[in-house]
């Protein structure tokens, strides 16, 4: 629900602070300001796919598909799994 429809719940001063972004409607997120090592896992797919010399080859092929292609496809699946792991590990 948009905040302008909830204006009747707040005093004019609070509504003004909400509108200017000084406070949030639901308060700060409980994990705000706490860095987590879990977030570092999200770097793995980027490093693994941006470092092209590592996988720039045809062999080993798998089911006739060159390594270059199946390696990148594998990281799509691994990236989704890693993202889910980080999400559930850092969920408040």
N, C-alpha and C positions, 0 to 999 in steps of 0.2 A: 504494500500500500504506500502510495506516495506521501511524503511528509506534509504536503499542504492540506491533505484531507484529515490529518491527525492534529491539526492546529488547535482544536478545542481542548485537547488533553494537556497542553502546556501553557504556562503563563507567558505573557508577551516577552519577558526577558529571556526565558529559556528558549522560546521559539526563535528569537533573534540570534542567540548563540548557536542553535542548531543550524539555522540558515547560513550563518557565516562559517560553519565548519569547526567551531571551537570545541564542541562536544559532539559525541555520537549518540544516536537514539538508543542503542542497546548497550552502551558502555564499551570500553576497550576490550579487545579480544583477550582471553585469559593468557594466551601464549605470547602476547605482544612483547617484544623486547628481549625474548629469550632465544638466542640462536641455538640451533640444534645440528648435531653432526649428521643427522639423517639427510639433511638438505644436500650434503656433499655427494650423496649417491646420484643425484640428478645430473652431476657433471659427467658421469660415466658414458652415457649415450652420446653426448656431444664430443667428448674426446675420442671415443672409438670410431665415430663416423667422420669427424673433421680431419683426422689424421690419415689422409688418403694413401700415402706410401705404404702404410701397414697392410692394406687390403687390395692394392692395385695389382692384381694378378688373375690369371685364368684358372690355374690349378690351386687347390684341389676342387674339382667340379663335383657337384652333387646332383644326381639324377639328370645329368646333362646341362645343368645350370652352372655357369662359371662362378667362381668364388666371389668375384666382385659384386655380383647381384645378390646371391643368397646371404652373404655377410651383412649387406645393408638391410635386407628383409628381416633377418634374424634380430637386428638391433631395433627394428620397429616393435617387434614383439617383446623383446627384453626391456625396451624403454617404457612400454605400457605396464609391464610387471613392476619395474622399479618405481614408476610413478605411483602405482597402487600401494606398494610397500611403504613409501615415504608418506603418502597421505594417511594411511591407517596408523603408522607409527607416531606421527605428529598431531594426530587429531586430538583436540582438547577433550 
